[in-house]
Amino acid sequence: MKNKDATSYWKKNLRYLGILLTIWFAVSFGAGILFKEALDAFHIGGFPVGFWFAQQGSIYVFVLLIFVYVRLMNKLDKEHNYYND
């Protein structure tokens, strides 16, 4: 029973990691490099959006994803009774 629970825990953890890393890749590589030209038509604070994502936006998204991951893992830990009070 415990081995099955651990397998379920890690599968869900890897799914979370895959989703969050895909989002980070899409923002950092997609918005900062692939779609830079299209995003440069818009401006944030006087700077083109493509440039902003390449310089700062992907970092902000990465930090936000860290907090999302912590929250998801705390929830998963409680769900599988792997937490300390």
Secondary structure, DSSP 8 states (H G I E B T S, - for coil): -HHHHHHHHHHHHHHHHHHHHHHHHIIIIIIIIITHHHHTTSEETTEEHHHHIIIIIHHHHHHHHHHHHHHHHHHHHHHTT----
